[in-house]
């Protein structure tokens, strides 16, 4: 009752003009890029098929194709980014809503049954601030660990050549 959903528009790679607008279809990443958008600003997209049920957040213009978007009916009651973090916390549950044989689909009618907690808006904003900081720190830590792993592999390989460097 507190969210609304909008279906994406059908588009194929043959119909588009290449550009820098991500086309959100049935995957976890953009299917391709085009020159027009059908959503602007902050957007929560949920893939309908393929990686059906995958929840993503966008703060750039996108073209929603084989997916649908979710937004609060009243932004004074529910913070969009809080809604995104809530839906991500229910990612496995949303995946469990898949229906169909060959190409499973996820439908808004199933997702709309989820009960969304509604703390006061300032509390939602603080939760978003904390989770945004945590997400940023996680990305920095991942980058640091990747760099250290590459450094370790370099020195391990150098040491194990026993002076037979090319």
C-alpha positions, 0 to 999 in steps of 0.5 A: 500500500505504500509503494507503487510499481511501474513496468519497463518498456519493451526494447530490443538491441536492434531498435536502439541507438547506442548511447550512454544510458544503461538498459536495465533488463533481466540481468544484474548489470545493464544489458547494453546502452542506448541514447534515451531514458525512461526513468530519471533520478533515483530509481529502484529496479527489479529484474523481471526475468533472467536474474529475476528478482535482482534489486538494483539502485540507480541515481542516473537516467536509465532505460527500464526494459525487462524489469520494473521500478518501485517507488514510495507513494509518499516520500514524506513517509518512506525514503527511497534509499531506505526502501532499496536497502530494505529490498536488498535485505530481502533479496533471497526472499524476492528470488524465491518468488520466481515463477515459470518454467523455461524463463522464470519471472518475478512479479510485482504482485508477489513482491508487494506482499512484503511488509515494509517497516516504517520508522520515522523519516529521520530514523530512515535517513540515519539508517541510510547514512550508516549503510551508505558509509558501510557500503563505501568502506566495503568497496574501499576494503575490497579494492585494498584486498585486491591490491594486496593479493596482486602484490602477494602474487607478484612477490610469491612468483618472483621468489619462487623463480629462484633467480631464473627471471627472464 
